[in-house]
Amino acid sequence: MDKEIELGDKVMCVHTGFQGTAVCKSEFINGCVQWSVLPRLLSTSKSAKEGLMPEEVDIDSQSLKVVSKKKVAVEKQETGGPMRRGLKARGF
Protein backbone atom coordinates (compact mmCIF):
# COMPACT_ATOMS: atom_id res chain seq x y z
CA MET A 1 0.00 0.00 0.00
CA ASP A 2 2.87 2.41 0.61
CA LYS A 3 3.58 2.76 -3.12
CA GLU A 4 0.39 4.75 -3.63
CA ILE A 5 1.02 7.11 -0.70
CA GLU A 6 3.07 10.22 -1.44
CA LEU A 7 4.22 13.11 0.72
CA GLY A 8 1.40 15.60 1.14
CA ASP A 9 -1.44 13.09 0.66
CA LYS A 10 -4.29 13.10 3.16
CA VAL A 11 -4.39 9.63 4.73
CA MET A 12 -6.50 7.77 7.28
CA CYS A 13 -5.70 4.86 9.60
CA VAL A 14 -8.18 2.07 8.86
CA HIS A 15 -8.07 0.84 12.48
CA THR A 16 -8.43 4.05 14.49
CA GLY A 17 -9.87 6.54 11.99
CA PHE A 18 -7.00 8.98 12.66
CA GLN A 19 -6.67 11.38 9.71
CA GLY A 20 -3.94 13.76 8.66
CA THR A 21 -1.29 14.60 6.09
CA ALA A 22 1.61 12.26 5.29
CA VAL A 23 4.72 14.30 6.10
CA CYS A 24 7.53 11.76 6.49
CA LYS A 25 8.31 8.21 5.33
CA SER A 26 10.56 5.93 7.40
CA GLU A 27 11.92 2.67 6.00
CA PHE A 28 13.57 0.30 8.46
CA ILE A 29 16.21 -2.37 7.82
CA ASN A 30 13.71 -5.18 8.53
CA GLY A 31 11.41 -3.89 5.74
CA CYS A 32 8.88 -2.08 7.93
CA VAL A 33 7.58 1.16 6.37
CA GLN A 34 5.97 3.81 8.53
CA TRP A 35 4.50 7.19 7.67
CA SER A 36 4.44 10.18 10.00
CA VAL A 37 0.93 11.63 9.85
CA LEU A 38 0.33 15.22 10.96
CA PRO A 39 -3.27 15.93 12.03
CA ARG A 40 -5.08 19.08 10.98
CA LEU A 41 -5.01 21.83 13.60
CA LEU A 42 -8.48 23.08 14.42
CA SER A 43 -8.65 26.81 15.19
CA THR A 44 -10.92 26.13 18.16
CA SER A 45 -8.49 23.79 19.88
CA LYS A 46 -6.46 24.80 22.94
CA SER A 47 -3.19 24.11 21.08
CA ALA A 48 -4.10 26.57 18.31
CA LYS A 49 -4.89 29.30 20.82
CA GLU A 50 -1.52 28.74 22.47
CA GLY A 51 0.28 28.70 19.10
CA LEU A 52 1.42 25.07 19.38
CA MET A 53 1.69 22.64 16.49
CA PRO A 54 0.11 19.18 16.85
CA GLU A 55 2.46 16.22 17.13
CA GLU A 56 2.76 13.79 14.26
CA VAL A 57 1.92 10.13 14.73
CA ASP A 58 3.89 7.26 13.14
CA ILE A 59 1.62 4.63 11.54
CA ASP A 60 2.52 1.47 9.59
CA SER A 61 1.89 1.80 5.87
CA GLN A 62 -0.36 -1.29 5.81
CA SER A 63 -2.78 0.49 8.16
CA LEU A 64 -3.11 3.61 6.00
CA LYS A 65 -5.36 4.40 3.07
CA VAL A 66 -5.33 7.53 0.92
CA VAL A 67 -8.30 9.83 1.51
CA SER A 68 -7.27 12.42 -1.09
CA LYS A 69 -4.17 12.99 -3.17
CA LYS A 70 -2.15 16.16 -2.73
CA LYS A 71 -3.05 19.07 -4.97
CA VAL A 72 -0.37 19.74 -7.55
CA ALA A 73 -0.01 23.38 -8.52
CA VAL A 74 0.19 23.97 -12.26
CA GLU A 75 3.07 26.27 -13.00
CA LYS A 76 2.74 28.78 -15.77
CA GLN A 77 5.82 28.62 -17.95
CA GLU A 78 7.18 31.87 -19.25
CA THR A 79 8.31 31.94 -22.85
CA GLY A 80 11.01 34.54 -22.23
CA GLY A 81 9.55 37.14 -24.60
CA PRO A 82 10.24 37.76 -28.26
CA MET A 83 13.35 36.31 -29.89
CA ARG A 84 16.23 38.69 -30.25
CA ARG A 85 18.88 38.42 -32.91
CA GLY A 86 21.70 39.51 -30.62
CA LEU A 87 24.35 37.30 -32.18
CA LYS A 88 23.99 38.75 -35.69
CA ALA A 89 23.92 42.28 -34.34
CA ARG A 90 27.33 41.74 -32.75
CA GLY A 91 28.85 40.36 -35.92
CA PHE A 92 29.27 36.72 -34.80
N, CA, C and O atoms as a MOPAC input file, in Angstrom:
PM7 MOZYME 1SCF
protein

 N      0.79500 1    -1.19500 1     0.00000 1
 C      0.00000 1     0.00000 1     0.00000 1
 C      0.84100 1     1.26500 1     0.00000 1
 O      0.35900 1     2.31400 1    -0.42800 1
 N      2.08700 1     1.20000 1     0.46800 1
 C      2.87300 1     2.41100 1     0.60700 1
 C      3.27400 1     3.00400 1    -0.73600 1
 O      3.66500 1     4.17000 1    -0.79400 1
 N      3.18800 1     2.23200 1    -1.81900 1
 C      3.57800 1     2.75900 1    -3.11700 1
 C      2.59500 1     3.81400 1    -3.61800 1
 O      2.97400 1     4.67300 1    -4.41400 1
 N      1.35500 1     3.76700 1    -3.17400 1
 C      0.38900 1     4.75300 1    -3.62800 1
 C      0.36100 1     6.00100 1    -2.74100 1
 O     -0.23200 1     7.00900 1    -3.12500 1
 N      0.97800 1     5.95300 1    -1.58300 1
 C      1.02500 1     7.11400 1    -0.70100 1
 C      2.22600 1     7.97500 1    -1.08100 1
 O      3.32800 1     7.46600 1    -1.29100 1
 N      1.99900 1     9.27900 1    -1.16700 1
 C      3.07000 1    10.22500 1    -1.44300 1
 C      3.05400 1    11.31100 1    -0.37300 1
 O      2.04700 1    11.51300 1     0.30500 1
 N      4.16300 1    11.99500 1    -0.23200 1
 C      4.22000 1    13.10700 1     0.71700 1
 C      3.15500 1    14.13800 1     0.35800 1
 O      3.00800 1    14.50600 1    -0.80700 1
 N      2.42300 1    14.59500 1     1.35200 1
 C      1.39600 1    15.59900 1     1.13800 1
 C     -0.00200 1    15.03500 1     0.95100 1
 O     -0.97400 1    15.79000 1     0.94900 1
 N     -0.12200 1    13.71000 1     0.79200 1
 C     -1.43900 1    13.08800 1     0.65600 1
 C     -2.16000 1    13.09100 1     1.99600 1
 O     -1.53700 1    12.95600 1     3.04900 1
 N     -3.48100 1    13.24600 1     1.94600 1
 C     -4.28500 1    13.09500 1     3.16200 1
 C     -4.58600 1    11.61400 1     3.31600 1
 O     -5.11400 1    10.98200 1     2.40100 1
 N     -4.24600 1    11.05900 1     4.48300 1
 C     -4.39000 1     9.62900 1     4.72700 1
 C     -5.22200 1     9.39500 1     5.98600 1
 O     -5.41300 1    10.29300 1     6.80500 1
 N     -5.71300 1     8.15300 1     6.11600 1
 C     -6.49900 1     7.76800 1     7.28000 1
 C     -6.07800 1     6.37800 1     7.72100 1
 O     -5.85100 1     5.50000 1     6.88800 1
 N     -5.97200 1     6.17500 1     9.04000 1
 C     -5.69800 1     4.86200 1     9.60400 1
 C     -6.99400 1     4.06800 1     9.58000 1
 O     -8.01400 1     4.53400 1    10.08900 1
 N     -6.96800 1     2.87400 1     8.99400 1
 C     -8.18300 1     2.07100 1     8.86500 1
 C     -8.62200 1     1.48300 1    10.20600 1
 O     -9.77800 1     1.08300 1    10.34500 1
 N     -7.73900 1     1.42100 1    11.18300 1
 C     -8.07400 1     0.83700 1    12.47700 1
 C     -8.63400 1     1.85600 1    13.46100 1
 O     -9.59000 1     1.56600 1    14.18100 1
 N     -8.04100 1     3.05200 1    13.49500 1
 C     -8.43200 1     4.04900 1    14.49100 1
 C     -9.24500 1     5.20400 1    13.92200 1
 O     -9.92600 1     5.90600 1    14.66900 1
 N     -9.18100 1     5.40900 1    12.60100 1
 C     -9.87200 1     6.53700 1    11.98900 1
 C     -9.09600 1     7.83800 1    12.06100 1
 O     -9.61400 1     8.88600 1    11.67300 1
 N     -7.85500 1     7.79300 1    12.55400 1
 C     -6.99900 1     8.98100 1    12.65700 1
 C     -6.68600 1     9.49600 1    11.25900 1
 O     -6.24100 1     8.73300 1    10.40100 1
 N     -6.91600 1    10.78800 1    11.02400 1
 C     -6.67000 1    11.37800 1     9.71200 1
 C     -5.64800 1    12.49400 1     9.80600 1
 O     -5.52300 1    13.16100 1    10.83200 1
 N     -4.91800 1    12.68300 1     8.71200 1
 C     -3.94200 1    13.76200 1     8.65800 1
 C     -3.18500 1    13.73300 1     7.34500 1
 O     -3.57000 1    13.03300 1     6.40800 1
 N     -2.12500 1    14.48500 1     7.28700 1
 C     -1.29300 1    14.60400 1     6.09000 1
 C     -0.00900 1    13.81000 1     6.27200 1
 O      0.63600 1    13.89900 1     7.31700 1
 N      0.36500 1    13.03100 1     5.25500 1
 C      1.61200 1    12.25800 1     5.29400 1
 C      2.78600 1    13.22100 1     5.10900 1
 O      2.91900 1    13.85700 1     4.06400 1
 N      3.63900 1    13.32200 1     6.13900 1
 C      4.72500 1    14.30300 1     6.10000 1
 C      6.11800 1    13.67900 1     6.09900 1
 O      7.09800 1    14.36100 1     5.79800 1
 N      6.21900 1    12.38700 1     6.43300 1
 C      7.53500 1    11.75800 1     6.49200 1
 C      7.38900 1    10.25300 1     6.29800 1
 O      6.45800 1     9.64200 1     6.82100 1
 N      8.31300 1     9.65900 1     5.54700 1
 C      8.31000 1     8.21200 1     5.32800 1
 C      9.57700 1     7.63500 1     5.94800 1
 O     10.67900 1     8.12200 1     5.69500 1
 N      9.41100 1     6.59400 1     6.76300 1
 C     10.55500 1     5.93400 1     7.39900 1
 C     10.59000 1     4.48300 1     6.96900 1
 O      9.61500 1     3.75200 1     7.13800 1
 N     11.73100 1     4.06400 1     6.40800 1
 C     11.92300 1     2.67300 1     6.00200 1
 C     12.99100 1     2.06300 1     6.90200 1
 O     14.09400 1     2.59700 1     7.02200 1
 N     12.65600 1     0.94700 1     7.53000 1
 C     13.57000 1     0.29600 1     8.45500 1
 C     14.28600 1    -0.87000 1     7.78100 1
 O     13.84900 1    -1.36500 1     6.74200 1
 N     15.38600 1    -1.30000 1     8.38300 1
 C     16.20900 1    -2.37300 1     7.82300 1
 C     15.40700 1    -3.66300 1     7.66400 1
 O     15.62200 1    -4.41200 1     6.71100 1
 N     14.48400 1    -3.92700 1     8.59200 1
 C     13.71400 1    -5.17500 1     8.52800 1
 C     12.57500 1    -5.12000 1     7.50900 1
 O     11.83000 1    -6.09100 1     7.37600 1
 N     12.42400 1    -3.99900 1     6.78300 1
 C     11.41300 1    -3.89400 1     5.74200 1
 C     10.15100 1    -3.15800 1     6.16800 1
 O      9.27100 1    -2.91400 1     5.34200 1
 N     10.05000 1    -2.80300 1     7.43500 1
 C      8.88200 1    -2.07700 1     7.93400 1
 C      8.88700 1    -0.65200 1     7.36700 1
 O      9.92000 1     0.01700 1     7.36100 1
 N      7.72700 1    -0.19900 1     6.89500 1
 C      7.58100 1     1.15600 1     6.37300 1
 C      6.52400 1     1.86700 1     7.19600 1
 O      5.39500 1     1.39400 1     7.32500 1
 N      6.90500 1     3.01100 1     7.75300 1
 C      5.97100 1     3.81200 1     8.52900 1
 C      5.89300 1     5.21800 1     7.94800 1
 O      6.85900 1     5.74000 1     7.39000 1
 N      4.72100 1     5.81100 1     8.09500 1
 C      4.50400 1     7.18900 1     7.67400 1
 C      4.19500 1     8.03300 1     8.89800 1
 O      3.43500 1     7.61700 1     9.77300 1
 N      4.78400 1     9.21500 1     8.95900 1
 C      4.43600 1    10.18000 1    10.00200 1
 C      3.24700 1    10.98200 1     9.48300 1
 O      3.30800 1    11.58800 1     8.41400 1
 N      2.16400 1    10.97400 1    10.26000 1
 C      0.93000 1    11.63000 1     9.85000 1
 C      0.69100 1    12.81700 1    10.78100 1
 O      0.63500 1    12.65500 1    12.00000 1
 N      0.55200 1    13.99900 1    10.20800 1
 C      0.32900 1    15.22200 1    10.96300 1
 C     -1.14900 1    15.57500 1    10.89400 1
 O     -1.67300 1    15.81800 1     9.80700 1
 N     -1.84300 1    15.60900 1    12.05500 1
 C     -3.27000 1    15.92700 1    12.02600 1
 C     -3.50900 1    17.40200 1    11.72400 1
 O     -2.62600 1    18.24000 1    11.90700 1
 N     -4.70500 1    17.69700 1    11.26500 1
 C     -5.08200 1    19.07800 1    10.98100 1
 C     -5.32100 1    19.80200 1    12.30600 1
 O     -5.91900 1    19.24700 1    13.22800 1
 N     -4.85100 1    21.03300 1    12.39200 1
 C     -5.00700 1    21.82500 1    13.60500 1
 C     -6.30300 1    22.61800 1    13.50700 1
 O     -6.45400 1    23.46200 1    12.62400 1
 N     -7.22300 1    22.35000 1    14.40000 1
 C     -8.48200 1    23.08500 1    14.42400 1
 C     -8.27800 1    24.40600 1    15.14400 1
 O     -7.60600 1    24.45600 1    16.17400 1
 N     -8.85300 1    25.48000 1    14.60900 1
 C     -8.65000 1    26.80900 1    15.18900 1
 C     -9.31100 1    26.94400 1    16.55700 1
 O     -8.97600 1    27.84900 1    17.32200 1
 N    -10.24800 1    26.05100 1    16.86900 1
 C    -10.92500 1    26.12900 1    18.16200 1
 C    -10.21500 1    25.34800 1    19.25300 1
 O    -10.61200 1    25.41000 1    20.41700 1
 N     -9.17100 1    24.61200 1    18.89200 1
 C     -8.48800 1    23.78800 1    19.88100 1
 C     -7.60600 1    24.63800 1    20.79300 1
 O     -7.21600 1    25.74900 1    20.43600 1
 N     -7.30100 1    24.10800 1    21.96400 1
 C     -6.46400 1    24.79800 1    22.93900 1
 C     -5.05500 1    25.00500 1    22.39900 1
 O     -4.43600 1    26.03800 1    22.65400 1
 N     -4.54300 1    24.01700 1    21.64700 1
 C     -3.19500 1    24.11500 1    21.07800 1
 C     -3.08300 1    25.27500 1    20.10200 1
 O     -2.07100 1    25.97600 1    20.07600 1
 N     -4.13600 1    25.48000 1    19.28900 1
 C     -4.10500 1    26.56600 1    18.31100 1
 C     -4.09600 1    27.91600 1    19.00600 1
 O     -3.42000 1    28.84300 1    18.55900 1
 N     -4.84100 1    28.03100 1    20.09100 1
 C     -4.89100 1    29.29700 1    20.81500 1
 C     -3.55600 1    29.60200 1    21.48400 1
 O     -3.20200 1    30.76600 1    21.67300 1
 N     -2.82000 1    28.55600 1    21.84200 1
 C     -1.51800 1    28.74300 1    22.47000 1
 C     -0.39100 1    28.83000 1    21.44500 1
 O      0.75800 1    29.08300 1    21.80700 1
 N     -0.71300 1    28.62000 1    20.16300 1
 C      0.27900 1    28.70200 1    19.10200 1
 C      1.12700 1    27.45700 1    18.96100 1
 O      2.21900 1    27.52500 1    18.39600 1
 N      0.66200 1    26.32000 1    19.45500 1
 C      1.42400 1    25.07400 1    19.38100 1
 C      1.01800 1    24.26600 1    18.15300 1
 O     -0.13400 1    24.30600 1    17.72100 1
 N      1.96500 1    23.54500 1    17.60700 1
 C      1.68700 1    22.64100 1    16.49500 1
 C      1.33800 1    21.26800 1    17.05100 1
 O      1.88800 1    20.86600 1    18.07700 1
 N      0.42400 1    20.53000 1    16.38800 1
 C      0.10900 1    19.17800 1    16.84900 1
 C      1.28400 1    18.24400 1    16.57000 1
 O      2.07800 1    18.48600 1    15.66000 1
 N      1.38800 1    17.18700 1    17.35100 1
 C      2.46100 1    16.21500 1    17.13300 1
 C      2.05400 1    15.22000 1    16.06300 1
 O      0.88500 1    14.85100 1    15.94800 1
 N      3.02900 1    14.79600 1    15.28800 1
 C      2.75500 1    13.79100 1    14.26200 1
 C      2.75800 1    12.40500 1    14.88500 1
 O      3.38500 1    12.17300 1    15.91800 1
 N      2.05100 1    11.49300 1    14.24500 1
 C      1.91900 1    10.12900 1    14.72700 1
 C      2.48400 1     9.19500 1    13.66900 1
 O      2.16600 1     9.34100 1    12.48900 1
 N      3.32400 1     8.23000 1    14.07100 1
 C      3.88700 1     7.25800 1    13.13600 1
 C      2.96100 1     6.05600 1    13.04100 1
 O      2.61500 1     5.43900 1    14.04800 1
 N      2.55700 1     5.72500 1    11.78900 1
 C      1.62100 1     4.63000 1    11.54200 1
 C      2.19300 1     3.73900 1    10.45100 1
 O      2.75100 1     4.23400 1     9.47100 1
 N      2.05900 1     2.41800 1    10.61600 1
 C      2.51500 1     1.47000 1     9.59400 1
 C      1.77300 1     1.70600 1     8.28300 1
 O      0.58700 1     2.03800 1     8.28000 1
 N      2.48300 1     1.53100 1     7.17200 1
 C      1.89200 1     1.80100 1     5.86700 1
 C      0.72500 1     0.87000 1     5.53900 1
 O     -0.18000 1     1.25800 1     4.80100 1
 N      0.73500 1    -0.36100 1     6.08000 1
 C     -0.36000 1    -1.29100 1     5.81000 1
 C     -1.66300 1    -0.82500 1     6.44000 1
 O     -2.73800 1    -1.23000 1     5.99600 1
 N     -1.59300 1     0.01200 1     7.46100 1
 C     -2.77900 1     0.49100 1     8.15700 1
 C     -3.35400 1     1.77000 1     7.55300 1
 O     -4.40600 1     2.23700 1     7.98900 1
 N     -2.68200 1     2.33800 1     6.56200 1
 C     -3.11300 1     3.61200 1     5.99600 1
 C     -3.79100 1     3.44400 1     4.65400 1
 O     -3.44100 1     2.56400 1     3.86800 1
 N     -4.77100 1     4.30400 1     4.40300 1
 C     -5.35800 1     4.40000 1     3.06600 1
 C     -5.42400 1     5.87200 1     2.69500 1
 O     -5.55900 1     6.73200 1     3.56500 1
 N     -5.33100 1     6.15900 1     1.40600 1
 C     -5.32800 1     7.53100 1     0.91900 1
 C     -6.76200 1     8.05200 1     0.88000 1
 O     -7.63700 1     7.44100 1     0.26700 1
 N     -6.99300 1     9.18800 1     1.54000 1
 C     -8.30000 1     9.83100 1     1.50600 1
 C     -8.37700 1    10.75300 1     0.29700 1
 O     -9.36200 1    10.73100 1    -0.44000 1
 N     -7.34300 1    11.56200 1     0.09000 1
 C     -7.27200 1    12.42100 1    -1.09100 1
 C     -5.80400 1    12.67000 1    -1.43300 1
 O     -4.95700 1    12.79300 1    -0.54800 1
 N     -5.52600 1    12.74000 1    -2.71100 1
 C     -4.16800 1    12.99200 1    -3.17400 1
 C     -3.84000 1    14.46600 1    -2.98800 1
 O     -4.73500 1    15.30900 1    -2.92600 1
 N     -2.55700 1    14.76500 1    -2.89900 1
 C     -2.14500 1    16.16500 1    -2.73400 1
 C     -2.47000 1    16.94000 1    -4.00900 1
 O     -2.45900 1    16.39200 1    -5.11200 1
 N     -2.75700 1    18.21200 1    -3.83000 1
 C     -3.04800 1    19.06600 1    -4.97300 1
 C     -1.73700 1    19.54100 1    -5.56300 1
 O     -0.87900 1    20.07300 1    -4.85800 1
 N     -1.58900 1    19.34400 1    -6.86200 1
 C     -0.37000 1    19.74300 1    -7.54900 1
 C     -0.63500 1    21.06900 1    -8.24200 1
 O     -1.54700 1    21.17400 1    -9.06300 1
 N      0.15100 1    22.06700 1    -7.91800 1
 C     -0.00600 1    23.38300 1    -8.52400 1
 C      0.53500 1    23.35400 1    -9.95400 1
 O      1.63400 1    22.86000 1   -10.20700 1
 N     -0.24400 1    23.88400 1   -10.86600 1
 C      0.18700 1    23.96900 1   -12.26300 1
 C      0.97800 1    25.24900 1   -12.42400 1
 O      0.47600 1    26.34500 1   -12.17400 1
 N      2.21300 1    25.09700 1   -12.84300 1
 C      3.06700 1    26.26600 1   -12.99600 1
 C      2.94400 1    26.81800 1   -14.40500 1
 O      2.99400 1    26.08200 1   -15.39100 1
 N      2.78300 1    28.11400 1   -14.47300 1
 C      2.73700 1    28.78100 1   -15.77300 1
 C      4.16600 1    28.98900 1   -16.24400 1
 O      4.98000 1    29.58800 1   -15.54200 1
 N      4.46500 1    28.49100 1   -17.43500 1
 C      5.82000 1    28.61900 1   -17.94800 1
 C      5.93000 1    29.87900 1   -18.79300 1
 O      5.11600 1    30.12800 1   -19.68300 1
 N      6.93500 1    30.64900 1   -18.49900 1
 C      7.17500 1    31.86900 1   -19.24700 1
 C      7.95100 1    31.52100 1   -20.51200 1
 O      8.81200 1    30.64100 1   -20.50600 1
 N      7.63600 1    32.21800 1   -21.58400 1
 C      8.31300 1    31.94400 1   -22.84700 1
 C      9.60500 1    32.72900 1   -22.98000 1
 O     10.44000 1    32.40000 1   -23.82200 1
 N      9.78600 1    33.76700 1   -22.16000 1
 C     11.01100 1    34.54400 1   -22.23500 1
 C     10.89900 1    35.74500 1   -23.14900 1
 O     11.87500 1    36.47700 1   -23.31100 1
 N      9.75500 1    35.97100 1   -23.74800 1
 C      9.55200 1    37.14500 1   -24.59700 1
 C      9.94000 1    36.87900 1   -26.03400 1
 O     10.25300 1    35.74800 1   -26.40600 1
 N      9.91900 1    37.93400 1   -26.84600 1
 C     10.23500 1    37.76100 1   -28.26100 1
 C     11.70700 1    37.41700 1   -28.48000 1
 O     12.56600 1    37.77600 1   -27.67500 1
 N     11.98100 1    36.72600 1   -29.56500 1
 C     13.34800 1    36.30700 1   -29.88900 1
 C     14.16000 1    37.49500 1   -30.36100 1
 O     13.71500 1    38.28000 1   -31.19900 1
 N     15.34300 1    37.61400 1   -29.81700 1
 C     16.23100 1    38.68800 1   -30.25000 1
 C     17.33900 1    38.10700 1   -31.10000 1
 O     17.76100 1    36.97000 1   -30.88900 1
 N     17.79500 1    38.85300 1   -32.02600 1
 C     18.88300 1    38.41800 1   -32.90700 1
 C     20.19400 1    39.07200 1   -32.45800 1
 O     20.88000 1    39.72700 1   -33.24200 1
 N     20.51800 1    38.88100 1   -31.19700 1
 C     21.69900 1    39.50600 1   -30.62400 1
 C     23.00300 1    39.05300 1   -31.24200 1
 O     23.94000 1    39.84300 1   -31.35300 1
 N     23.08400 1    37.79000 1   -31.64900 1
 C     24.35000 1    37.29900 1   -32.18200 1
 C     24.69300 1    37.93700 1   -33.51800 1
 O     25.85700 1    38.26000 1   -33.75600 1
 N     23.71600 1    38.12800 1   -34.39500 1
 C     23.99000 1    38.75200 1   -35.68700 1
 C     24.30300 1    40.23700 1   -35.50600 1
 O     25.12500 1    40.79000 1   -36.23500 1
 N     23.66600 1    40.86800 1   -34.55900 1
 C     23.91900 1    42.28500 1   -34.33700 1
 C     25.34300 1    42.54700 1   -33.87700 1
 O     25.87900 1    43.63300 1   -34.09800 1
 N     25.95200 1    41.56900 1   -33.24600 1
 C     27.32700 1    41.73900 1   -32.75200 1
 C     28.36800 1    41.28100 1   -33.77100 1
 O     29.57000 1    41.40100 1   -33.53400 1
 N     27.91000 1    40.76300 1   -34.89000 1
 C     28.85200 1    40.36100 1   -35.92000 1
 C     29.42000 1    38.95400 1   -35.74700 1
 O     30.45900 1    38.64400 1   -36.33000 1
 N     28.76400 1    38.08900 1   -34.95900 1
 C     29.27400 1    36.72100 1   -34.80200 1
 C     28.82000 1    35.85400 1   -35.93000 1
 O     29.15100 1    34.66900 1   -35.97000 1

